[in-house]
Amino acid sequence: MQQLTIDPTFDIHDHRHGLKLLKDDRETMVLENRDDVFACPACGNAFDRLFVSEKRTQSFGNPNTPFCMVRTDTQLLVLTH
Ligand SMILES: [Zn+2]
């Protein structure tokens, strides 16, 4: 598996070949890890979805799945497994 580039920030354009953009608004994105191309930067395992937020706060419903969090200088990344 490949590593996500998150230093200094995550950029979708560096990951187009493996991530499918499911949802995009000004400050948040949801991406699908197609064919487990990328590994989670936190635990090293394949992840299912990647949520990227540049908002200062973020609320979630019940994720009902294990998840990892990664922060960059300007983003919060939540990866579900
Ligand atoms: Zn993880």
PDB file of the backbone (N, CA, C, O) and the ligand in Angstrom, with CONECT records:
HET     ZN  A 101       1
ATOM      1  N   MET A   1       0.824  -1.195   0.000  1.00  0.00           N
ATOM      2  CA  MET A   1       0.000   0.000   0.000  1.00  0.00           C
ATOM      3  C   MET A   1       0.863   1.251   0.000  1.00  0.00           C
ATOM      4  O   MET A   1       1.996   1.243   0.481  1.00  0.00           O
ATOM      5  N   GLN A   2       0.319   2.306  -0.537  1.00  0.00           N
ATOM      6  CA  GLN A   2       1.050   3.567  -0.578  1.00  0.00           C
ATOM      7  C   GLN A   2       0.706   4.420   0.641  1.00  0.00           C
ATOM      8  O   GLN A   2      -0.331   4.239   1.278  1.00  0.00           O
ATOM      9  N   GLN A   3       1.594   5.340   0.941  1.00  0.00           N
ATOM     10  CA  GLN A   3       1.360   6.250   2.051  1.00  0.00           C
ATOM     11  C   GLN A   3       0.624   7.495   1.560  1.00  0.00           C
ATOM     12  O   GLN A   3       0.871   7.984   0.457  1.00  0.00           O
ATOM     13  N   LEU A   4      -0.275   7.991   2.392  1.00  0.00           N
ATOM     14  CA  LEU A   4      -0.881   9.290   2.095  1.00  0.00           C
ATOM     15  C   LEU A   4       0.150  10.375   2.374  1.00  0.00           C
ATOM     16  O   LEU A   4       0.858  10.315   3.378  1.00  0.00           O
ATOM     17  N   THR A   5       0.236  11.353   1.500  1.00  0.00           N
ATOM     18  CA  THR A   5       1.097  12.496   1.765  1.00  0.00           C
ATOM     19  C   THR A   5       0.306  13.502   2.593  1.00  0.00           C
ATOM     20  O   THR A   5      -0.699  14.043   2.132  1.00  0.00           O
ATOM     21  N   ILE A   6       0.762  13.747   3.807  1.00  0.00           N
ATOM     22  CA  ILE A   6       0.022  14.651   4.696  1.00  0.00           C
ATOM     23  C   ILE A   6       0.911  15.753   5.254  1.00  0.00           C
ATOM     24  O   ILE A   6       0.511  16.476   6.166  1.00  0.00           O
ATOM     25  N   ASP A   7       2.102  15.878   4.714  1.00  0.00           N
ATOM     26  CA  ASP A   7       3.035  16.865   5.224  1.00  0.00           C
ATOM     27  C   ASP A   7       3.370  17.859   4.122  1.00  0.00           C
ATOM     28  O   ASP A   7       3.993  17.448   3.143  1.00  0.00           O
ATOM     29  N   PRO A   8       3.001  19.148   4.205  1.00  0.00           N
ATOM     30  CA  PRO A   8       2.404  19.747   5.407  1.00  0.00           C
ATOM     31  C   PRO A   8       0.889  19.580   5.464  1.00  0.00           C
ATOM     32  O   PRO A   8       0.302  19.677   6.542  1.00  0.00           O
ATOM     33  N   THR A   9       0.241  19.330   4.315  1.00  0.00           N
ATOM     34  CA  THR A   9      -1.203  19.122   4.320  1.00  0.00           C
ATOM     35  C   THR A   9      -1.547  18.010   3.330  1.00  0.00           C
ATOM     36  O   THR A   9      -0.727  17.634   2.493  1.00  0.00           O
ATOM     37  N   PHE A  10      -2.771  17.490   3.440  1.00  0.00           N
ATOM     38  CA  PHE A  10      -3.264  16.529   2.478  1.00  0.00           C
ATOM     39  C   PHE A  10      -3.800  17.270   1.258  1.00  0.00           C
ATOM     40  O   PHE A  10      -4.559  18.229   1.396  1.00  0.00           O
ATOM     41  N   ASP A  11      -3.406  16.827   0.062  1.00  0.00           N
ATOM     42  CA  ASP A  11      -3.878  17.441  -1.180  1.00  0.00           C
ATOM     43  C   ASP A  11      -4.459  16.343  -2.070  1.00  0.00           C
ATOM     44  O   ASP A  11      -3.769  15.389  -2.429  1.00  0.00           O
ATOM     45  N   ILE A  12      -5.729  16.490  -2.419  1.00  0.00           N
ATOM     46  CA  ILE A  12      -6.403  15.492  -3.242  1.00  0.00           C
ATOM     47  C   ILE A  12      -5.672  15.254  -4.555  1.00  0.00           C
ATOM     48  O   ILE A  12      -5.679  14.140  -5.080  1.00  0.00           O
ATOM     49  N   HIS A  13      -5.047  16.287  -5.082  1.00  0.00           N
ATOM     50  CA  HIS A  13      -4.415  16.161  -6.400  1.00  0.00           C
ATOM     51  C   HIS A  13      -3.214  15.215  -6.401  1.00  0.00           C
ATOM     52  O   HIS A  13      -2.815  14.722  -7.455  1.00  0.00           O
ATOM     53  N   ASP A  14      -2.648  14.964  -5.245  1.00  0.00           N
ATOM     54  CA  ASP A  14      -1.539  14.008  -5.153  1.00  0.00           C
ATOM     55  C   ASP A  14      -2.031  12.571  -5.045  1.00  0.00           C
ATOM     56  O   ASP A  14      -1.231  11.636  -5.071  1.00  0.00           O
ATOM     57  N   HIS A  15      -3.343  12.392  -4.925  1.00  0.00           N
ATOM     58  CA  HIS A  15      -3.884  11.066  -4.607  1.00  0.00           C
ATOM     59  C   HIS A  15      -5.007  10.650  -5.534  1.00  0.00           C
ATOM     60  O   HIS A  15      -5.758   9.723  -5.230  1.00  0.00           O
ATOM     61  N   ARG A  16      -5.126  11.326  -6.657  1.00  0.00           N
ATOM     62  CA  ARG A  16      -6.236  11.104  -7.573  1.00  0.00           C
ATOM     63  C   ARG A  16      -6.332   9.662  -8.073  1.00  0.00           C
ATOM     64  O   ARG A  16      -7.429   9.169  -8.334  1.00  0.00           O
ATOM     65  N   HIS A  17      -5.200   8.991  -8.207  1.00  0.00           N
ATOM     66  CA  HIS A  17      -5.198   7.658  -8.796  1.00  0.00           C
ATOM     67  C   HIS A  17      -5.799   6.606  -7.872  1.00  0.00           C
ATOM     68  O   HIS A  17      -6.159   5.521  -8.327  1.00  0.00           O
ATOM     69  N   GLY A  18      -5.912   6.910  -6.586  1.00  0.00           N
ATOM     70  CA  GLY A  18      -6.408   5.874  -5.678  1.00  0.00           C
ATOM     71  C   GLY A  18      -7.639   6.260  -4.890  1.00  0.00           C
ATOM     72  O   GLY A  18      -8.312   5.398  -4.324  1.00  0.00           O
ATOM     73  N   LEU A  19      -7.940   7.549  -4.847  1.00  0.00           N
ATOM     74  CA  LEU A  19      -9.066   8.008  -4.043  1.00  0.00           C
ATOM     75  C   LEU A  19     -10.168   8.556  -4.928  1.00  0.00           C
ATOM     76  O   LEU A  19      -9.923   9.340  -5.845  1.00  0.00           O
ATOM     77  N   LYS A  20     -11.395   8.124  -4.633  1.00  0.00           N
ATOM     78  CA  LYS A  20     -12.546   8.619  -5.378  1.00  0.00           C
ATOM     79  C   LYS A  20     -13.264   9.664  -4.530  1.00  0.00           C
ATOM     80  O   LYS A  20     -13.610   9.414  -3.376  1.00  0.00           O
ATOM     81  N   LEU A  21     -13.480  10.824  -5.114  1.00  0.00           N
ATOM     82  CA  LEU A  21     -14.151  11.901  -4.399  1.00  0.00           C
ATOM     83  C   LEU A  21     -15.653  11.633  -4.366  1.00  0.00           C
ATOM     84  O   LEU A  21     -16.308  11.593  -5.408  1.00  0.00           O
ATOM     85  N   LEU A  22     -16.194  11.450  -3.160  1.00  0.00           N
ATOM     86  CA  LEU A  22     -17.620  11.165  -3.010  1.00  0.00           C
ATOM     87  C   LEU A  22     -18.417  12.425  -2.715  1.00  0.00           C
ATOM     88  O   LEU A  22     -19.565  12.564  -3.138  1.00  0.00           O
ATOM     89  N   LYS A  23     -17.796  13.335  -1.988  1.00  0.00           N
ATOM     90  CA  LYS A  23     -18.515  14.532  -1.564  1.00  0.00           C
ATOM     91  C   LYS A  23     -17.516  15.655  -1.367  1.00  0.00           C
ATOM     92  O   LYS A  23     -16.423  15.434  -0.845  1.00  0.00           O
ATOM     93  N   ASP A  24     -17.877  16.844  -1.775  1.00  0.00           N
ATOM     94  CA  ASP A  24     -16.948  17.969  -1.679  1.00  0.00           C
ATOM     95  C   ASP A  24     -17.737  19.246  -1.483  1.00  0.00           C
ATOM     96  O   ASP A  24     -18.579  19.596  -2.310  1.00  0.00           O
ATOM     97  N   ASP A  25     -17.469  19.940  -0.398  1.00  0.00           N
ATOM     98  CA  ASP A  25     -17.966  21.308  -0.329  1.00  0.00           C
ATOM     99  C   ASP A  25     -16.773  22.195   0.018  1.00  0.00           C
ATOM    100  O   ASP A  25     -15.630  21.741  -0.036  1.00  0.00           O
ATOM    101  N   ARG A  26     -17.016  23.404   0.358  1.00  0.00           N
ATOM    102  CA  ARG A  26     -15.901  24.329   0.466  1.00  0.00           C
ATOM    103  C   ARG A  26     -14.857  23.888   1.497  1.00  0.00           C
ATOM    104  O   ARG A  26     -13.655  24.023   1.270  1.00  0.00           O
ATOM    105  N   GLU A  27     -15.326  23.365   2.620  1.00  0.00           N
ATOM    106  CA  GLU A  27     -14.398  23.095   3.720  1.00  0.00           C
ATOM    107  C   GLU A  27     -14.226  21.618   4.073  1.00  0.00           C
ATOM    108  O   GLU A  27     -13.366  21.269   4.882  1.00  0.00           O
ATOM    109  N   THR A  28     -15.032  20.759   3.477  1.00  0.00           N
ATOM    110  CA  THR A  28     -14.905  19.334   3.795  1.00  0.00           C
ATOM    111  C   THR A  28     -14.959  18.485   2.528  1.00  0.00           C
ATOM    112  O   THR A  28     -15.529  18.881   1.511  1.00  0.00           O
ATOM    113  N   MET A  29     -14.343  17.294   2.623  1.00  0.00           N
ATOM    114  CA  MET A  29     -14.369  16.322   1.522  1.00  0.00           C
ATOM    115  C   MET A  29     -14.543  14.928   2.103  1.00  0.00           C
ATOM    116  O   MET A  29     -14.090  14.645   3.212  1.00  0.00           O
ATOM    117  N   VAL A  30     -15.200  14.063   1.346  1.00  0.00           N
ATOM    118  CA  VAL A  30     -15.245  12.646   1.676  1.00  0.00           C
ATOM    119  C   VAL A  30     -14.687  11.880   0.490  1.00  0.00           C
ATOM    120  O   VAL A  30     -15.118  12.084  -0.645  1.00  0.00           O
ATOM    121  N   LEU A  31     -13.726  10.996   0.750  1.00  0.00           N
ATOM    122  CA  LEU A  31     -13.069  10.241  -0.306  1.00  0.00           C
ATOM    123  C   LEU A  31     -13.126   8.750   0.002  1.00  0.00           C
ATOM    124  O   LEU A  31     -13.101   8.341   1.163  1.00  0.00           O
ATOM    125  N   GLU A  32     -13.203   7.961  -1.035  1.00  0.00           N
ATOM    126  CA  GLU A  32     -13.201   6.513  -0.900  1.00  0.00           C
ATOM    127  C   GLU A  32     -11.837   5.969  -1.313  1.00  0.00           C
ATOM    128  O   GLU A  32     -11.284   6.368  -2.338  1.00  0.00           O
ATOM    129  N   ASN A  33     -11.310   5.070  -0.520  1.00  0.00           N
ATOM    130  CA  ASN A  33     -10.017   4.447  -0.790  1.00  0.00           C
ATOM    131  C   ASN A  33     -10.243   3.261  -1.721  1.00  0.00           C
ATOM    132  O   ASN A  33     -10.455   2.137  -1.267  1.00  0.00           O
ATOM    133  N   ARG A  34     -10.196   3.517  -3.004  1.00  0.00           N
ATOM    134  CA  ARG A  34     -10.510   2.485  -3.993  1.00  0.00           C
ATOM    135  C   ARG A  34      -9.463   1.378  -3.977  1.00  0.00           C
ATOM    136  O   ARG A  34      -8.265   1.648  -4.060  1.00  0.00           O
ATOM    137  N   ASP A  35      -9.909   0.155  -3.873  1.00  0.00           N
ATOM    138  CA  ASP A  35      -9.021  -1.018  -3.916  1.00  0.00           C
ATOM    139  C   ASP A  35      -7.904  -0.958  -2.874  1.00  0.00           C
ATOM    140  O   ASP A  35      -6.823  -1.515  -3.070  1.00  0.00           O
ATOM    141  N   ASP A  36      -8.183  -0.275  -1.766  1.00  0.00           N
ATOM    142  CA  ASP A  36      -7.205  -0.195  -0.673  1.00  0.00           C
ATOM    143  C   ASP A  36      -5.825   0.243  -1.155  1.00  0.00           C
ATOM    144  O   ASP A  36      -4.808  -0.316  -0.746  1.00  0.00           O
ATOM    145  N   VAL A  37      -5.801   1.238  -2.018  1.00  0.00           N
ATOM    146  CA  VAL A  37      -4.525   1.716  -2.560  1.00  0.00           C
ATOM    147  C   VAL A  37      -3.661   2.341  -1.463  1.00  0.00           C
ATOM    148  O   VAL A  37      -2.444   2.160  -1.438  1.00  0.00           O
ATOM    149  N   PHE A  38      -4.314   3.087  -0.551  1.00  0.00           N
ATOM    150  CA  PHE A  38      -3.554   3.837   0.452  1.00  0.00           C
ATOM    151  C   PHE A  38      -3.722   3.246   1.846  1.00  0.00           C
ATOM    152  O   PHE A  38      -4.756   2.669   2.182  1.00  0.00           O
ATOM    153  N   ALA A  39      -2.677   3.408   2.640  1.00  0.00           N
ATOM    154  CA  ALA A  39      -2.691   2.980   4.037  1.00  0.00           C
ATOM    155  C   ALA A  39      -3.027   4.167   4.938  1.00  0.00           C
ATOM    156  O   ALA A  39      -2.703   5.314   4.629  1.00  0.00           O
ATOM    157  N   CYS A  40      -3.674   3.868   6.042  1.00  0.00           N
ATOM    158  CA  CYS A  40      -3.979   4.889   7.048  1.00  0.00           C
ATOM    159  C   CYS A  40      -2.675   5.386   7.667  1.00  0.00           C
ATOM    160  O   CYS A  40      -1.862   4.575   8.110  1.00  0.00           O
ATOM    161  N   PRO A  41      -2.459   6.713   7.707  1.00  0.00           N
ATOM    162  CA  PRO A  41      -1.212   7.228   8.275  1.00  0.00           C
ATOM    163  C   PRO A  41      -1.105   6.989   9.778  1.00  0.00           C
ATOM    164  O   PRO A  41      -0.009   7.035  10.337  1.00  0.00           O
ATOM    165  N   ALA A  42      -2.228   6.734  10.431  1.00  0.00           N
ATOM    166  CA  ALA A  42      -2.194   6.551  11.887  1.00  0.00           C
ATOM    167  C   ALA A  42      -1.890   5.116  12.279  1.00  0.00           C
ATOM    168  O   ALA A  42      -1.058   4.889  13.158  1.00  0.00           O
ATOM    169  N   CYS A  43      -2.541   4.138  11.650  1.00  0.00           N
ATOM    170  CA  CYS A  43      -2.383   2.748  12.087  1.00  0.00           C
ATOM    171  C   CYS A  43      -1.724   1.860  11.034  1.00  0.00           C
ATOM    172  O   CYS A  43      -1.325   0.738  11.348  1.00  0.00           O
ATOM    173  N   GLY A  44      -1.602   2.326   9.812  1.00  0.00           N
ATOM    174  CA  GLY A  44      -0.921   1.550   8.781  1.00  0.00           C
ATOM    175  C   GLY A  44      -1.797   0.568   8.036  1.00  0.00           C
ATOM    176  O   GLY A  44      -1.343  -0.039   7.066  1.00  0.00           O
ATOM    177  N   ASN A  45      -3.043   0.392   8.459  1.00  0.00           N
ATOM    178  CA  ASN A  45      -3.955  -0.525   7.769  1.00  0.00           C
ATOM    179  C   ASN A  45      -4.702   0.197   6.654  1.00  0.00           C
ATOM    180  O   ASN A  45      -4.756   1.426   6.620  1.00  0.00           O
ATOM    181  N   ALA A  46      -5.273  -0.581   5.747  1.00  0.00           N
ATOM    182  CA  ALA A  46      -6.119   0.021   4.720  1.00  0.00           C
ATOM    183  C   ALA A  46      -7.327   0.682   5.389  1.00  0.00           C
ATOM    184  O   ALA A  46      -7.832   0.188   6.397  1.00  0.00           O
ATOM    185  N   PHE A  47      -7.775   1.777   4.832  1.00  0.00           N
ATOM    186  CA  PHE A  47      -8.975   2.426   5.371  1.00  0.00           C
ATOM    187  C   PHE A  47     -10.054   2.398   4.314  1.00  0.00           C
ATOM    188  O   PHE A  47      -9.800   2.113   3.143  1.00  0.00           O
ATOM    189  N   ASP A  48     -11.272   2.702   4.754  1.00  0.00           N
ATOM    190  CA  ASP A  48     -12.425   2.667   3.865  1.00  0.00           C
ATOM    191  C   ASP A  48     -12.709   4.062   3.302  1.00  0.00           C
ATOM    192  O   ASP A  48     -12.648   4.282   2.093  1.00  0.00           O
ATOM    193  N   ARG A  49     -13.016   4.986   4.193  1.00  0.00           N
ATOM    194  CA  ARG A  49     -13.318   6.357   3.786  1.00  0.00           C
ATOM    195  C   ARG A  49     -12.386   7.324   4.495  1.00  0.00           C
ATOM    196  O   ARG A  49     -11.929   7.084   5.612  1.00  0.00           O
ATOM    197  N   LEU A  50     -12.123   8.413   3.812  1.00  0.00           N
ATOM    198  CA  LEU A  50     -11.327   9.502   4.380  1.00  0.00           C
ATOM    199  C   LEU A  50     -12.163  10.763   4.374  1.00  0.00           C
ATOM    200  O   LEU A  50     -12.671  11.181   3.333  1.00  0.00           O
ATOM    201  N   PHE A  51     -12.302  11.365   5.539  1.00  0.00           N
ATOM    202  CA  PHE A  51     -13.004  12.628   5.675  1.00  0.00           C
ATOM    203  C   PHE A  51     -11.957  13.692   5.968  1.00  0.00           C
ATOM    204  O   PHE A  51     -11.132  13.524   6.867  1.00  0.00           O
ATOM    205  N   VAL A  52     -11.987  14.787   5.214  1.00  0.00           N
ATOM    206  CA  VAL A  52     -11.032  15.871   5.396  1.00  0.00           C
ATOM    207  C   VAL A  52     -11.795  17.144   5.708  1.00  0.00           C
ATOM    208  O   VAL A  52     -12.704  17.527   4.971  1.00  0.00           O
ATOM    209  N   SER A  53     -11.428  17.799   6.796  1.00  0.00           N
ATOM    210  CA  SER A  53     -12.128  19.029   7.178  1.00  0.00           C
ATOM    211  C   SER A  53     -11.130  20.135   7.468  1.00  0.00           C
ATOM    212  O   SER A  53     -10.097  19.914   8.099  1.00  0.00           O
ATOM    213  N   GLU A  54     -11.457  21.320   6.998  1.00  0.00           N
ATOM    214  CA  GLU A  54     -10.681  22.507   7.354  1.00  0.00           C
ATOM    215  C   GLU A  54     -11.468  23.382   8.321  1.00  0.00           C
ATOM    216  O   GLU A  54     -11.035  24.481   8.668  1.00  0.00           O
ATOM    217  N   LYS A  55     -12.618  22.892   8.752  1.00  0.00           N
ATOM    218  CA  LYS A  55     -13.427  23.646   9.708  1.00  0.00           C
ATOM    219  C   LYS A  55     -12.803  23.566  11.094  1.00  0.00           C
ATOM    220  O   LYS A  55     -12.072  22.626  11.408  1.00  0.00           O
ATOM    221  N   ARG A  56     -13.098  24.549  11.906  1.00  0.00           N
ATOM    222  CA  ARG A  56     -12.536  24.578  13.244  1.00  0.00           C
ATOM    223  C   ARG A  56     -13.191  23.529  14.142  1.00  0.00           C
ATOM    224  O   ARG A  56     -12.544  22.967  15.026  1.00  0.00           O
ATOM    225  N   THR A  57     -14.455  23.278  13.914  1.00  0.00           N
ATOM    226  CA  THR A  57     -15.158  22.268  14.707  1.00  0.00           C
ATOM    227  C   THR A  57     -15.856  21.310  13.758  1.00  0.00           C
ATOM    228  O   THR A  57     -16.152  21.654  12.614  1.00  0.00           O
ATOM    229  N   GLN A  58     -16.114  20.117  14.240  1.00  0.00           N
ATOM    230  CA  GLN A  58     -16.774  19.115  13.416  1.00  0.00           C
ATOM    231  C   GLN A  58     -17.523  18.148  14.313  1.00  0.00           C
ATOM    232  O   GLN A  58     -16.975  17.671  15.307  1.00  0.00           O
ATOM    233  N   SER A  59     -18.763  17.856  13.976  1.00  0.00           N
ATOM    234  CA  SER A  59     -19.551  16.889  14.732  1.00  0.00           C
ATOM    235  C   SER A  59     -19.836  15.687  13.853  1.00  0.00           C
ATOM    236  O   SER A  59     -19.948  15.806  12.633  1.00  0.00           O
ATOM    237  N   PHE A  60     -19.951  14.531  14.485  1.00  0.00           N
ATOM    238  CA  PHE A  60     -20.291  13.309  13.768  1.00  0.00           C
ATOM    239  C   PHE A  60     -21.475  12.643  14.458  1.00  0.00           C
ATOM    240  O   PHE A  60     -21.692  12.809  15.658  1.00  0.00           O
ATOM    241  N   GLY A  61     -22.219  11.903  13.687  1.00  0.00           N
ATOM    242  CA  GLY A  61     -23.203  11.027  14.286  1.00  0.00           C
ATOM    243  C   GLY A  61     -22.469   9.829  14.874  1.00  0.00           C
ATOM    244  O   GLY A  61     -21.306   9.949  15.260  1.00  0.00           O
ATOM    245  N   ASN A  62     -23.103   8.721  14.945  1.00  0.00           N
ATOM    246  CA  ASN A  62     -22.465   7.516  15.451  1.00  0.00           C
ATOM    247  C   ASN A  62     -21.705   6.844  14.314  1.00  0.00           C
ATOM    248  O   ASN A  62     -22.334   6.287  13.413  1.00  0.00           O
ATOM    249  N   PRO A  63     -20.378   6.877  14.325  1.00  0.00           N
ATOM    250  CA  PRO A  63     -19.608   6.307  13.214  1.00  0.00           C
ATOM    251  C   PRO A  63     -19.781   4.789  13.126  1.00  0.00           C
ATOM    252  O   PRO A  63     -19.728   4.217  12.038  1.00  0.00           O
ATOM    253  N   ASN A  64     -19.988   4.145  14.269  1.00  0.00           N
ATOM    254  CA  ASN A  64     -20.276   2.709  14.299  1.00  0.00           C
ATOM    255  C   ASN A  64     -19.182   1.876  13.623  1.00  0.00           C
ATOM    256  O   ASN A  64     -19.451   0.793  13.105  1.00  0.00           O
ATOM    257  N   THR A  65     -17.976   2.377  13.632  1.00  0.00           N
ATOM    258  CA  THR A  65     -16.858   1.672  13.010  1.00  0.00           C
ATOM    259  C   THR A  65     -15.575   2.206  13.638  1.00  0.00           C
ATOM    260  O   THR A  65     -15.551   3.349  14.096  1.00  0.00           O
ATOM    261  N   PRO A  66     -14.513   1.412  13.671  1.00  0.00           N
ATOM    262  CA  PRO A  66     -13.240   1.956  14.157  1.00  0.00           C
ATOM    263  C   PRO A  66     -12.774   3.100  13.253  1.00  0.00           C
ATOM    264  O   PRO A  66     -12.976   3.063  12.039  1.00  0.00           O
ATOM    265  N   PHE A  67     -12.160   4.097  13.847  1.00  0.00           N
ATOM    266  CA  PHE A  67     -11.652   5.190  13.027  1.00  0.00           C
ATOM    267  C   PHE A  67     -10.359   5.741  13.619  1.00  0.00           C
ATOM    268  O   PHE A  67     -10.094   5.594  14.812  1.00  0.00           O
ATOM    269  N   CYS A  68      -9.564   6.373  12.773  1.00  0.00           N
ATOM    270  CA  CYS A  68      -8.323   7.024  13.189  1.00  0.00           C
ATOM    271  C   CYS A  68      -8.407   8.497  12.827  1.00  0.00           C
ATOM    272  O   CYS A  68      -9.145   8.884  11.920  1.00  0.00           O
ATOM    273  N   MET A  69      -7.653   9.309  13.536  1.00  0.00           N
ATOM    274  CA  MET A  69      -7.615  10.732  13.244  1.00  0.00           C
ATOM    275  C   MET A  69      -6.176  11.177  13.029  1.00  0.00           C
ATOM    276  O   MET A  69      -5.247  10.698  13.679  1.00  0.00           O
ATOM    277  N   VAL A  70      -6.024  12.109  12.096  1.00  0.00           N
ATOM    278  CA  VAL A  70      -4.717  12.667  11.763  1.00  0.00           C
ATOM    279  C   VAL A  70      -4.915  14.170  11.627  1.00  0.00           C
ATOM    280  O   VAL A  70      -5.921  14.611  11.070  1.00  0.00           O
ATOM    281  N   ARG A  71      -3.990  14.946  12.117  1.00  0.00           N
ATOM    282  CA  ARG A  71      -4.132  16.373  11.879  1.00  0.00           C
ATOM    283  C   ARG A  71      -2.923  16.902  11.132  1.00  0.00           C
ATOM    284  O   ARG A  71      -1.792  16.470  11.356  1.00  0.00           O
ATOM    285  N   THR A  72      -3.184  17.845  10.243  1.00  0.00           N
ATOM    286  CA  THR A  72      -2.110  18.563   9.562  1.00  0.00           C
ATOM    287  C   THR A  72      -2.167  20.001  10.086  1.00  0.00           C
ATOM    288  O   THR A  72      -2.908  20.291  11.026  1.00  0.00           O
ATOM    289  N   ASP A  73      -1.404  20.875   9.494  1.00  0.00           N
ATOM    290  CA  ASP A  73      -1.407  22.264   9.969  1.00  0.00           C
ATOM    291  C   ASP A  73      -2.794  22.893   9.864  1.00  0.00           C
ATOM    292  O   ASP A  73      -3.172  23.712  10.702  1.00  0.00           O
ATOM    293  N   THR A  74      -3.552  22.512   8.838  1.00  0.00           N
ATOM    294  CA  THR A  74      -4.834  23.200   8.585  1.00  0.00           C
ATOM    295  C   THR A  74      -6.018  22.268   8.496  1.00  0.00           C
ATOM    296  O   THR A  74      -7.149  22.726   8.331  1.00  0.00           O
ATOM    297  N   GLN A  75      -5.785  20.953   8.603  1.00  0.00           N
ATOM    298  CA  GLN A  75      -6.868  20.004   8.343  1.00  0.00           C
ATOM    299  C   GLN A  75      -6.990  18.989   9.474  1.00  0.00           C
ATOM    300  O   GLN A  75      -6.031  18.682  10.182  1.00  0.00           O
ATOM    301  N   LEU A  76      -8.204  18.485   9.609  1.00  0.00           N
ATOM    302  CA  LEU A  76      -8.456  17.292  10.403  1.00  0.00           C
ATOM    303  C   LEU A  76      -8.841  16.180   9.434  1.00  0.00           C
ATOM    304  O   LEU A  76      -9.743  16.346   8.613  1.00  0.00           O
ATOM    305  N   LEU A  77      -8.148  15.040   9.536  1.00  0.00           N
ATOM    306  CA  LEU A  77      -8.466  13.879   8.709  1.00  0.00           C
ATOM    307  C   LEU A  77      -9.042  12.794   9.611  1.00  0.00           C
ATOM    308  O   LEU A  77      -8.466  12.468  10.649  1.00  0.00           O
ATOM    309  N   VAL A  78     -10.178  12.238   9.210  1.00  0.00           N
ATOM    310  CA  VAL A  78     -10.774  11.117   9.924  1.00  0.00           C
ATOM    311  C   VAL A  78     -10.859   9.962   8.939  1.00  0.00           C
ATOM    312  O   VAL A  78     -11.433  10.093   7.858  1.00  0.00           O
ATOM    313  N   LEU A  79     -10.285   8.835   9.322  1.00  0.00           N
ATOM    314  CA  LEU A  79     -10.244   7.664   8.448  1.00  0.00           C
ATOM    315  C   LEU A  79     -11.028   6.553   9.103  1.00  0.00           C
ATOM    316  O   LEU A  79     -10.744   6.175  10.239  1.00  0.00           O
ATOM    317  N   THR A  80     -12.022   6.021   8.392  1.00  0.00           N
ATOM    318  CA  THR A  80     -12.807   4.931   8.956  1.00  0.00           C
ATOM    319  C   THR A  80     -12.298   3.604   8.404  1.00  0.00           C
ATOM    320  O   THR A  80     -11.796   3.513   7.283  1.00  0.00           O
ATOM    321  N   HIS A  81     -12.452   2.568   9.254  1.00  0.00           N
ATOM    322  CA  HIS A  81     -11.986   1.228   8.882  1.00  0.00           C
ATOM    323  C   HIS A  81     -13.136   0.247   8.856  1.00  0.00           C
ATOM    324  O   HIS A  81     -12.935  -0.932   8.563  1.00  0.00           O
TER     325      HIS A  81
HETATM  326 ZN    ZN A 101      -6.170   3.773  10.952  1.00  0.00          ZN2+
END
